Amino acid sequence: MYVEMRQINKTFDGFQASKDVSFGVEKGHLAALLGPSGSGKTTILRMIAGLDRPDSGDIMINGSRVNDIPGSKRGIGFVFQNYALFRYMTVADNIAFGLEVQKKSKAEIKNRVEELLELVSMQELGKRYPHQLSGGQRQRVAFARALAPDPQLLLLDEPFAAIDAKVRRELRTWLKEMIGRVGVTSIFVTHDQEEAVEVADTVIITNQGRIEQVGTPEDVCRRPQTEFVEEFIDAARFEAMMAMVGK
Protein backbone atom coordinates (compact mmCIF):
# COMPACT_ATOMS: atom_id res chain seq x y z
CA MET A 1 0.00 0.00 0.00
CA TYR A 2 1.23 3.49 -0.82
CA VAL A 3 -0.88 5.24 1.85
CA GLU A 4 -1.86 3.56 5.10
CA MET A 5 -3.77 4.67 8.18
CA ARG A 6 -3.07 2.33 11.10
CA GLN A 7 -5.40 2.46 14.11
CA ILE A 8 -5.75 6.24 13.97
CA ASN A 9 -7.61 8.06 16.74
CA LYS A 10 -8.37 11.78 16.87
CA THR A 11 -10.40 13.79 19.40
CA PHE A 12 -11.46 17.46 19.23
CA ASP A 13 -12.72 19.03 22.47
CA GLY A 14 -14.00 15.71 23.79
CA PHE A 15 -15.53 14.61 20.46
CA GLN A 16 -13.87 11.57 18.89
CA ALA A 17 -13.68 12.33 15.19
CA SER A 18 -11.63 9.23 14.27
CA LYS A 19 -11.96 5.86 16.02
CA ASP A 20 -9.36 3.18 15.22
CA VAL A 21 -9.27 4.19 11.56
CA SER A 22 -7.33 1.73 9.41
CA PHE A 23 -7.20 1.39 5.63
CA GLY A 24 -4.77 1.43 2.71
CA VAL A 25 -4.64 2.89 -0.78
CA GLU A 26 -2.52 1.31 -3.50
CA LYS A 27 -0.02 3.33 -5.52
CA GLY A 28 -1.61 5.03 -8.52
CA HIS A 29 -5.16 4.40 -7.32
CA LEU A 30 -7.93 6.97 -6.88
CA ALA A 31 -9.79 6.41 -3.61
CA ALA A 32 -13.01 8.02 -2.39
CA LEU A 33 -13.73 8.73 1.26
CA LEU A 34 -17.53 8.40 1.14
CA GLY A 35 -19.95 9.00 4.00
CA PRO A 36 -22.60 11.31 5.44
CA SER A 37 -21.78 14.74 6.82
CA GLY A 38 -19.88 14.54 10.11
CA SER A 39 -18.69 10.98 9.53
CA GLY A 40 -14.99 11.88 9.77
CA LYS A 41 -13.98 12.06 6.10
CA THR A 42 -12.33 15.47 6.14
CA THR A 43 -10.58 14.79 9.46
CA ILE A 44 -8.89 11.77 7.85
CA LEU A 45 -7.86 13.83 4.84
CA ARG A 46 -6.47 16.62 7.01
CA MET A 47 -4.40 14.17 9.06
CA ILE A 48 -2.90 12.66 5.93
CA ALA A 49 -2.10 16.19 4.73
CA GLY A 50 -0.42 17.06 8.03
CA LEU A 51 -2.95 19.79 8.85
CA ASP A 52 -4.10 17.86 11.94
CA ARG A 53 -2.11 15.41 14.05
CA PRO A 54 -3.56 12.07 15.22
CA ASP A 55 -3.70 11.38 18.97
CA SER A 56 -2.54 7.81 18.34
CA GLY A 57 -1.81 5.46 15.46
CA ASP A 58 0.49 5.67 12.44
CA ILE A 59 0.16 7.44 9.09
CA MET A 60 2.33 5.78 6.47
CA ILE A 61 3.20 7.18 3.03
CA ASN A 62 5.34 5.10 0.71
CA GLY A 63 6.47 2.90 3.60
CA SER A 64 7.53 5.76 5.90
CA ARG A 65 5.78 6.96 9.06
CA VAL A 66 4.97 10.64 8.56
CA ASN A 67 3.25 11.60 11.83
CA ASP A 68 6.14 13.87 12.80
CA ILE A 69 6.87 15.20 9.31
CA PRO A 70 5.36 18.63 8.45
CA GLY A 71 2.73 18.60 5.72
CA SER A 72 4.99 20.71 3.50
CA LYS A 73 7.57 17.91 3.53
CA ARG A 74 5.20 15.03 2.73
CA GLY A 75 5.10 15.45 -1.05
CA ILE A 76 1.35 16.16 -1.06
CA GLY A 77 -0.80 18.31 -3.33
CA PHE A 78 -4.11 19.56 -1.88
CA VAL A 79 -7.20 20.74 -3.80
CA PHE A 80 -9.64 22.63 -1.58
CA GLN A 81 -13.42 22.72 -1.92
CA ASN A 82 -13.44 26.51 -2.44
CA TYR A 83 -10.46 26.46 -4.89
CA ALA A 84 -8.37 28.76 -2.61
CA LEU A 85 -6.90 30.56 -5.62
CA PHE A 86 -5.07 33.85 -5.12
CA ARG A 87 -7.47 36.49 -6.44
CA TYR A 88 -4.82 39.01 -7.47
CA MET A 89 -2.64 36.49 -9.32
CA THR A 90 -3.14 35.36 -12.88
CA VAL A 91 -3.89 31.74 -13.72
CA ALA A 92 -0.23 31.20 -14.64
CA ASP A 93 1.01 32.82 -11.43
CA ASN A 94 -1.37 30.72 -9.33
CA ILE A 95 -0.01 27.55 -10.92
CA ALA A 96 3.57 28.75 -10.46
CA PHE A 97 3.18 29.57 -6.77
CA GLY A 98 4.37 26.24 -5.34
CA LEU A 99 7.31 26.15 -7.72
CA GLU A 100 8.41 29.61 -6.61
CA VAL A 101 8.24 28.46 -2.97
CA GLN A 102 10.54 25.60 -3.99
CA LYS A 103 12.86 28.22 -5.54
CA LYS A 104 12.83 26.65 -8.98
CA SER A 105 14.50 28.56 -11.79
CA LYS A 106 12.44 30.89 -13.97
CA ALA A 107 12.96 28.57 -16.94
CA GLU A 108 11.77 25.53 -14.99
CA ILE A 109 8.72 27.40 -13.74
CA LYS A 110 7.81 28.66 -17.21
CA ASN A 111 8.09 25.20 -18.74
CA ARG A 112 6.11 23.53 -15.97
CA VAL A 113 3.33 26.12 -16.07
CA GLU A 114 3.02 25.75 -19.85
CA GLU A 115 2.92 21.97 -19.49
CA LEU A 116 0.14 22.14 -16.91
CA LEU A 117 -1.88 24.73 -18.80
CA GLU A 118 -1.86 22.32 -21.72
CA LEU A 119 -2.74 19.37 -19.45
CA VAL A 120 -5.86 21.14 -18.18
CA SER A 121 -6.71 22.58 -21.65
CA MET A 122 -6.29 26.22 -20.60
CA GLN A 123 -3.35 27.27 -22.79
CA GLU A 124 -5.06 30.52 -23.82
CA LEU A 125 -6.15 31.54 -20.32
CA GLY A 126 -2.84 31.88 -18.46
CA LYS A 127 -3.10 35.68 -18.19
CA ARG A 128 -6.64 35.74 -16.84
CA TYR A 129 -7.56 36.23 -13.19
CA PRO A 130 -9.76 33.86 -11.14
CA HIS A 131 -12.79 36.18 -11.28
CA GLN A 132 -12.67 35.95 -15.09
CA LEU A 133 -13.10 32.16 -15.03
CA SER A 134 -16.06 29.83 -14.64
CA GLY A 135 -16.31 27.55 -11.61
CA GLY A 136 -15.15 24.58 -13.66
CA GLN A 137 -12.15 26.52 -14.98
CA ARG A 138 -11.18 27.65 -11.47
CA GLN A 139 -11.25 24.04 -10.30
CA ARG A 140 -8.96 23.06 -13.19
CA VAL A 141 -6.52 25.79 -12.14
CA ALA A 142 -6.62 24.52 -8.55
CA PHE A 143 -5.88 21.01 -9.83
CA ALA A 144 -2.96 22.28 -11.95
CA ARG A 145 -1.55 24.29 -9.03
CA ALA A 146 -1.66 21.21 -6.78
CA LEU A 147 0.16 19.16 -9.43
CA ALA A 148 2.81 21.78 -10.19
CA PRO A 149 5.38 20.66 -7.55
CA ASP A 150 5.00 17.05 -8.82
CA PRO A 151 3.42 15.61 -5.64
CA GLN A 152 3.47 11.88 -4.93
CA LEU A 153 0.00 12.07 -3.35
CA LEU A 154 -2.98 14.25 -4.29
CA LEU A 155 -5.75 15.04 -1.77
CA LEU A 156 -9.06 16.61 -2.78
CA ASP A 157 -11.68 17.86 -0.30
CA GLU A 158 -15.10 17.66 -1.99
CA PRO A 159 -13.58 19.12 -5.16
CA PHE A 160 -16.87 19.46 -7.04
CA ALA A 161 -19.15 20.70 -4.25
CA ALA A 162 -19.12 24.36 -5.37
CA ILE A 163 -19.92 23.57 -9.02
CA ASP A 164 -23.34 23.16 -10.65
CA ALA A 165 -24.56 19.64 -11.49
CA LYS A 166 -23.92 19.68 -15.26
CA VAL A 167 -20.35 20.96 -14.95
CA ARG A 168 -19.77 18.62 -12.01
CA ARG A 169 -20.51 15.58 -14.17
CA GLU A 170 -18.14 16.82 -16.86
CA LEU A 171 -15.38 17.51 -14.33
CA ARG A 172 -15.69 14.06 -12.77
CA THR A 173 -14.89 12.43 -16.11
CA TRP A 174 -12.09 14.93 -16.71
CA LEU A 175 -10.55 14.38 -13.27
CA LYS A 176 -10.46 10.60 -13.63
CA GLU A 177 -8.79 10.92 -17.05
CA MET A 178 -6.24 13.46 -15.76
CA ILE A 179 -5.27 11.40 -12.72
CA GLY A 180 -4.95 8.34 -14.96
CA ARG A 181 -2.61 10.26 -17.25
CA VAL A 182 -0.52 11.70 -14.44
CA GLY A 183 -0.50 8.46 -12.43
CA VAL A 184 -0.55 10.15 -9.02
CA THR A 185 -2.07 8.34 -6.03
CA SER A 186 -5.17 10.33 -5.05
CA ILE A 187 -7.76 10.44 -2.26
CA PHE A 188 -10.89 12.58 -2.44
CA VAL A 189 -13.69 13.30 0.02
CA THR A 190 -17.31 13.12 -1.10
CA HIS A 191 -20.81 12.46 0.23
CA ASP A 192 -22.07 11.81 -3.32
CA GLN A 193 -22.47 8.10 -4.11
CA GLU A 194 -22.63 8.74 -7.85
CA GLU A 195 -19.36 10.64 -7.69
CA ALA A 196 -17.66 7.80 -5.81
CA VAL A 197 -18.84 5.16 -8.29
CA GLU A 198 -17.93 7.11 -11.39
CA VAL A 199 -14.49 8.28 -10.28
CA ALA A 200 -12.98 5.96 -7.66
CA ASP A 201 -11.05 2.71 -7.91
CA THR A 202 -11.53 2.19 -4.16
CA VAL A 203 -14.38 3.37 -1.91
CA ILE A 204 -13.77 3.90 1.82
CA ILE A 205 -17.08 4.26 3.67
CA THR A 206 -17.03 6.28 6.90
CA ASN A 207 -19.59 6.53 9.69
CA GLN A 208 -19.33 8.29 13.06
CA GLY A 209 -15.53 8.37 12.87
CA ARG A 210 -15.17 4.70 11.94
CA ILE A 211 -14.38 2.87 8.72
CA GLU A 212 -17.37 0.69 7.82
CA GLN A 213 -16.04 -0.90 4.63
CA VAL A 214 -13.25 -0.60 2.07
CA GLY A 215 -13.60 -2.04 -1.41
CA THR A 216 -14.32 -1.44 -5.06
CA PRO A 217 -17.60 0.28 -5.97
CA GLU A 218 -18.94 -3.14 -6.89
CA ASP A 219 -17.91 -4.59 -3.51
CA VAL A 220 -19.65 -1.98 -1.40
CA CYS A 221 -22.79 -2.14 -3.53
CA ARG A 222 -23.22 -5.88 -3.93
CA ARG A 223 -21.48 -7.16 -0.81
CA PRO A 224 -22.13 -4.73 2.08
CA GLN A 225 -20.30 -5.87 5.20
CA THR A 226 -22.24 -3.91 7.84
CA GLU A 227 -25.82 -2.88 8.46
CA PHE A 228 -24.86 0.77 8.04
CA VAL A 229 -23.39 0.20 4.55
CA GLU A 230 -26.48 -1.78 3.53
CA GLU A 231 -28.74 1.08 4.61
CA PHE A 232 -26.49 3.91 3.39
CA ILE A 233 -25.90 2.59 -0.12
CA ASP A 234 -28.77 2.88 -2.55
CA ALA A 235 -28.10 -0.48 -4.21
CA ALA A 236 -30.50 -0.07 -7.12
CA ARG A 237 -29.10 3.39 -7.91
CA PHE A 238 -25.56 2.06 -7.54
CA GLU A 239 -26.25 -0.75 -10.01
CA ALA A 240 -27.61 1.73 -12.56
CA MET A 241 -24.63 4.03 -12.09
CA MET A 242 -22.12 1.19 -12.45
CA ALA A 243 -23.83 0.09 -15.65
CA MET A 244 -23.57 3.64 -16.98
CA VAL A 245 -19.85 3.93 -16.31
CA GLY A 246 -19.10 0.38 -17.39
CA LYS A 247 -17.98 -0.96 -14.01
C-alpha positions as CSV (number, residue, x, y, z in Angstrom):
1,M,0.0,0.0,0.0
2,Y,1.2,3.5,-0.8
3,V,-0.9,5.2,1.8
4,E,-1.9,3.6,5.1
5,M,-3.8,4.7,8.2
6,R,-3.1,2.3,11.1
7,Q,-5.4,2.5,14.1
8,I,-5.8,6.2,14.0
9,N,-7.6,8.1,16.7
10,K,-8.4,11.8,16.9
11,T,-10.4,13.8,19.4
12,F,-11.5,17.5,19.2
13,D,-12.7,19.0,22.5
14,G,-14.0,15.7,23.8
15,F,-15.5,14.6,20.5
16,Q,-13.9,11.6,18.9
17,A,-13.7,12.3,15.2
18,S,-11.6,9.2,14.3
19,K,-12.0,5.9,16.0
20,D,-9.4,3.2,15.2
21,V,-9.3,4.2,11.6
22,S,-7.3,1.7,9.4
23,F,-7.2,1.4,5.6
24,G,-4.8,1.4,2.7
25,V,-4.6,2.9,-0.8
26,E,-2.5,1.3,-3.5
27,K,0.0,3.3,-5.5
28,G,-1.6,5.0,-8.5
29,H,-5.2,4.4,-7.3
30,L,-7.9,7.0,-6.9
31,A,-9.8,6.4,-3.6
32,A,-13.0,8.0,-2.4
33,L,-13.7,8.7,1.3
34,L,-17.5,8.4,1.1
35,G,-19.9,9.0,4.0
36,P,-22.6,11.3,5.4
37,S,-21.8,14.7,6.8
38,G,-19.9,14.5,10.1
39,S,-18.7,11.0,9.5
40,G,-15.0,11.9,9.8
41,K,-14.0,12.1,6.1
42,T,-12.3,15.5,6.1
43,T,-10.6,14.8,9.5
44,I,-8.9,11.8,7.8
45,L,-7.9,13.8,4.8
46,R,-6.5,16.6,7.0
47,M,-4.4,14.2,9.1
48,I,-2.9,12.7,5.9
49,A,-2.1,16.2,4.7
50,G,-0.4,17.1,8.0
51,L,-3.0,19.8,8.8
52,D,-4.1,17.9,11.9
53,R,-2.1,15.4,14.1
54,P,-3.6,12.1,15.2
55,D,-3.7,11.4,19.0
56,S,-2.5,7.8,18.3
57,G,-1.8,5.5,15.5
58,D,0.5,5.7,12.4
59,I,0.2,7.4,9.1
60,M,2.3,5.8,6.5
61,I,3.2,7.2,3.0
62,N,5.3,5.1,0.7
63,G,6.5,2.9,3.6
64,S,7.5,5.8,5.9
65,R,5.8,7.0,9.1
66,V,5.0,10.6,8.6
67,N,3.2,11.6,11.8
68,D,6.1,13.9,12.8
69,I,6.9,15.2,9.3
70,P,5.4,18.6,8.5
71,G,2.7,18.6,5.7
72,S,5.0,20.7,3.5
73,K,7.6,17.9,3.5
74,R,5.2,15.0,2.7
75,G,5.1,15.5,-1.1
76,I,1.4,16.2,-1.1
77,G,-0.8,18.3,-3.3
78,F,-4.1,19.6,-1.9
79,V,-7.2,20.7,-3.8
80,F,-9.6,22.6,-1.6
81,Q,-13.4,22.7,-1.9
82,N,-13.4,26.5,-2.4
83,Y,-10.5,26.5,-4.9
84,A,-8.4,28.8,-2.6
85,L,-6.9,30.6,-5.6
86,F,-5.1,33.8,-5.1
87,R,-7.5,36.5,-6.4
88,Y,-4.8,39.0,-7.5
89,M,-2.6,36.5,-9.3
90,T,-3.1,35.4,-12.9
91,V,-3.9,31.7,-13.7
92,A,-0.2,31.2,-14.6
93,D,1.0,32.8,-11.4
94,N,-1.4,30.7,-9.3
95,I,0.0,27.6,-10.9
96,A,3.6,28.7,-10.5
97,F,3.2,29.6,-6.8
98,G,4.4,26.2,-5.3
99,L,7.3,26.2,-7.7
100,E,8.4,29.6,-6.6
101,V,8.2,28.5,-3.0
102,Q,10.5,25.6,-4.0
103,K,12.9,28.2,-5.5
104,K,12.8,26.6,-9.0
105,S,14.5,28.6,-11.8
106,K,12.4,30.9,-14.0
107,A,13.0,28.6,-16.9
108,E,11.8,25.5,-15.0
109,I,8.7,27.4,-13.7
110,K,7.8,28.7,-17.2
111,N,8.1,25.2,-18.7
112,R,6.1,23.5,-16.0
113,V,3.3,26.1,-16.1
114,E,3.0,25.8,-19.8
115,E,2.9,22.0,-19.5
116,L,0.1,22.1,-16.9
117,L,-1.9,24.7,-18.8
118,E,-1.9,22.3,-21.7
119,L,-2.7,19.4,-19.5
120,V,-5.9,21.1,-18.2
121,S,-6.7,22.6,-21.6
122,M,-6.3,26.2,-20.6
123,Q,-3.4,27.3,-22.8
124,E,-5.1,30.5,-23.8
125,L,-6.2,31.5,-20.3
126,G,-2.8,31.9,-18.5
127,K,-3.1,35.7,-18.2
128,R,-6.6,35.7,-16.8
129,Y,-7.6,36.2,-13.2
130,P,-9.8,33.9,-11.1
131,H,-12.8,36.2,-11.3
132,Q,-12.7,35.9,-15.1
133,L,-13.1,32.2,-15.0
134,S,-16.1,29.8,-14.6
135,G,-16.3,27.5,-11.6
136,G,-15.2,24.6,-13.7
137,Q,-12.2,26.5,-15.0
138,R,-11.2,27.6,-11.5
139,Q,-11.2,24.0,-10.3
140,R,-9.0,23.1,-13.2
141,V,-6.5,25.8,-12.1
142,A,-6.6,24.5,-8.5
143,F,-5.9,21.0,-9.8
144,A,-3.0,22.3,-12.0
145,R,-1.6,24.3,-9.0
146,A,-1.7,21.2,-6.8
147,L,0.2,19.2,-9.4
148,A,2.8,21.8,-10.2
149,P,5.4,20.7,-7.5
150,D,5.0,17.1,-8.8
151,P,3.4,15.6,-5.6
152,Q,3.5,11.9,-4.9
153,L,0.0,12.1,-3.4
154,L,-3.0,14.2,-4.3
155,L,-5.7,15.0,-1.8
156,L,-9.1,16.6,-2.8
157,D,-11.7,17.9,-0.3
158,E,-15.1,17.7,-2.0
159,P,-13.6,19.1,-5.2
160,F,-16.9,19.5,-7.0
161,A,-19.1,20.7,-4.3
162,A,-19.1,24.4,-5.4
163,I,-19.9,23.6,-9.0
164,D,-23.3,23.2,-10.6
165,A,-24.6,19.6,-11.5
166,K,-23.9,19.7,-15.3
167,V,-20.3,21.0,-15.0
168,R,-19.8,18.6,-12.0
169,R,-20.5,15.6,-14.2
170,E,-18.1,16.8,-16.9
171,L,-15.4,17.5,-14.3
172,R,-15.7,14.1,-12.8
173,T,-14.9,12.4,-16.1
174,W,-12.1,14.9,-16.7
175,L,-10.6,14.4,-13.3
176,K,-10.5,10.6,-13.6
177,E,-8.8,10.9,-17.0
178,M,-6.2,13.5,-15.8
179,I,-5.3,11.4,-12.7
180,G,-5.0,8.3,-15.0
181,R,-2.6,10.3,-17.3
182,V,-0.5,11.7,-14.4
183,G,-0.5,8.5,-12.4
184,V,-0.5,10.2,-9.0
185,T,-2.1,8.3,-6.0
186,S,-5.2,10.3,-5.1
187,I,-7.8,10.4,-2.3
188,F,-10.9,12.6,-2.4
189,V,-13.7,13.3,0.0
190,T,-17.3,13.1,-1.1
191,H,-20.8,12.5,0.2
192,D,-22.1,11.8,-3.3
193,Q,-22.5,8.1,-4.1
194,E,-22.6,8.7,-7.9
195,E,-19.4,10.6,-7.7
196,A,-17.7,7.8,-5.8
197,V,-18.8,5.2,-8.3
198,E,-17.9,7.1,-11.4
199,V,-14.5,8.3,-10.3
200,A,-13.0,6.0,-7.7
201,D,-11.0,2.7,-7.9
202,T,-11.5,2.2,-4.2
203,V,-14.4,3.4,-1.9
204,I,-13.8,3.9,1.8
205,I,-17.1,4.3,3.7
206,T,-17.0,6.3,6.9
207,N,-19.6,6.5,9.7
208,Q,-19.3,8.3,13.1
209,G,-15.5,8.4,12.9
210,R,-15.2,4.7,11.9
211,I,-14.4,2.9,8.7
212,E,-17.4,0.7,7.8
213,Q,-16.0,-0.9,4.6
214,V,-13.3,-0.6,2.1
215,G,-13.6,-2.0,-1.4
216,T,-14.3,-1.4,-5.1
217,P,-17.6,0.3,-6.0
218,E,-18.9,-3.1,-6.9
219,D,-17.9,-4.6,-3.5
220,V,-19.7,-2.0,-1.4
221,C,-22.8,-2.1,-3.5
222,R,-23.2,-5.9,-3.9
223,R,-21.5,-7.2,-0.8
224,P,-22.1,-4.7,2.1
225,Q,-20.3,-5.9,5.2
226,T,-22.2,-3.9,7.8
227,E,-25.8,-2.9,8.5
228,F,-24.9,0.8,8.0
229,V,-23.4,0.2,4.5
230,E,-26.5,-1.8,3.5
231,E,-28.7,1.1,4.6
232,F,-26.5,3.9,3.4
233,I,-25.9,2.6,-0.1
234,D,-28.8,2.9,-2.6
235,A,-28.1,-0.5,-4.2
236,A,-30.5,-0.1,-7.1
237,R,-29.1,3.4,-7.9
238,F,-25.6,2.1,-7.5
239,E,-26.3,-0.8,-10.0
240,A,-27.6,1.7,-12.6
241,M,-24.6,4.0,-12.1
242,M,-22.1,1.2,-12.4
243,A,-23.8,0.1,-15.7
244,M,-23.6,3.6,-17.0
245,V,-19.9,3.9,-16.3
246,G,-19.1,0.4,-17.4
247,K,-18.0,-1.0,-14.0
